Amino acid sequence: MSRPRAADDFAAIRARIHELRSESRPHAADDFATIRARIDELRREITAASKAPGSRSQKGERPRPSAPIR
């Protein structure tokens, strides 16, 4: 006599999936306030870097890739 396979126990699988979904923490993409704050922070850093003395954008030069693109 063979044992039933775990994949054949759909009720148990569904119950476990439901359990895992209900106890999982929220996805990072659901935390819009934190994402928005980080985007704003990065924009301020980019703006400050572009205004720094000696920066390429202040000299009117475009940034160049450090390695050739293949």
VENHU-V759025 format. One record per residue. N is the residue number from 1. RES is the residue in three letters. PSI is psi in radians with two decimals (none if undefined). OMEGA is omega as a letter, one per 30 degrees, with the letter a starting at -180 (999 if undefined). NEAR is the number of other C-alpha atoms within 8 Angstrom. Layout:
n=N res=RES psi=PSI omega=OMEGA near=NEAR
n=N res=RES psi=PSI omega=OMEGA near=NEAR
This chain:
n=1 res=MET psi=2.28 omega=a near=2
n=2 res=SER psi=2.64 omega=l near=3
n=3 res=ARG psi=2.63 omega=l near=4
n=4 res=PRO psi=2.53 omega=l near=6
n=5 res=ARG psi=2.62 omega=l near=6
n=6 res=ALA psi=-0.62 omega=a near=5
n=7 res=ALA psi=-0.28 omega=l near=6
n=8 res=ASP psi=-0.15 omega=a near=6
n=9 res=ASP psi=1.25 omega=a near=9
n=10 res=PHE psi=-0.62 omega=a near=7
n=11 res=ALA psi=-0.75 omega=l near=6
n=12 res=ALA psi=-0.68 omega=l near=7
n=13 res=ILE psi=-0.82 omega=l near=9
n=14 res=ARG psi=-0.74 omega=l near=8
n=15 res=ALA psi=-0.73 omega=a near=8
n=16 res=ARG psi=-0.72 omega=l near=8
n=17 res=ILE psi=-0.77 omega=l near=8
n=18 res=HIS psi=-0.73 omega=l near=8
n=19 res=GLU psi=-0.79 omega=a near=8
n=20 res=LEU psi=-0.70 omega=l near=8
n=21 res=ARG psi=-0.68 omega=a near=7
n=22 res=SER psi=-0.47 omega=a near=6
n=23 res=GLU psi=-0.09 omega=a near=6
n=24 res=SER psi=2.64 omega=l near=6
n=25 res=ARG psi=2.83 omega=a near=4
n=26 res=PRO psi=2.64 omega=l near=6
n=27 res=HIS psi=2.65 omega=l near=6
n=28 res=ALA psi=-0.62 omega=a near=5
n=29 res=ALA psi=-0.26 omega=l near=6
n=30 res=ASP psi=-0.15 omega=a near=6
n=31 res=ASP psi=1.25 omega=a near=9
n=32 res=PHE psi=-0.62 omega=a near=7
n=33 res=ALA psi=-0.76 omega=l near=6
n=34 res=THR psi=-0.72 omega=l near=7
n=35 res=ILE psi=-0.80 omega=a near=9
n=36 res=ARG psi=-0.74 omega=l near=8
n=37 res=ALA psi=-0.71 omega=a near=8
n=38 res=ARG psi=-0.71 omega=l near=8
n=39 res=ILE psi=-0.79 omega=l near=8
n=40 res=ASP psi=-0.71 omega=l near=8
n=41 res=GLU psi=-0.78 omega=l near=8
n=42 res=LEU psi=-0.68 omega=l near=8
n=43 res=ARG psi=-0.71 omega=l near=8
n=44 res=ARG psi=-0.71 omega=l near=8
n=45 res=GLU psi=-0.73 omega=l near=8
n=46 res=ILE psi=-0.76 omega=l near=8
n=47 res=THR psi=-0.77 omega=l near=8
n=48 res=ALA psi=-0.70 omega=a near=8
n=49 res=ALA psi=-0.64 omega=a near=8
n=50 res=SER psi=-0.37 omega=l near=10
n=51 res=LYS psi=-0.09 omega=a near=9
n=52 res=ALA psi=2.50 omega=l near=8
n=53 res=PRO psi=2.38 omega=l near=5
n=54 res=GLY psi=-0.02 omega=l near=6
n=55 res=SER psi=2.63 omega=a near=10
n=56 res=ARG psi=-0.69 omega=a near=10
n=57 res=SER psi=-0.49 omega=l near=10
n=58 res=GLN psi=-0.52 omega=l near=11
n=59 res=LYS psi=-0.12 omega=a near=7
n=60 res=GLY psi=0.12 omega=l near=6
n=61 res=GLU psi=2.61 omega=l near=7
n=62 res=ARG psi=2.51 omega=l near=6
n=63 res=PRO psi=2.48 omega=l near=6
n=64 res=ARG psi=2.56 omega=l near=4
n=65 res=PRO psi=2.56 omega=a near=6
n=66 res=SER psi=-0.41 omega=l near=4
n=67 res=ALA psi=2.63 omega=l near=4
n=68 res=PRO psi=2.51 omega=l near=5
n=69 res=ILE psi=2.26 omega=a near=4
n=70 res=ARG psi=none omega=999 near=2
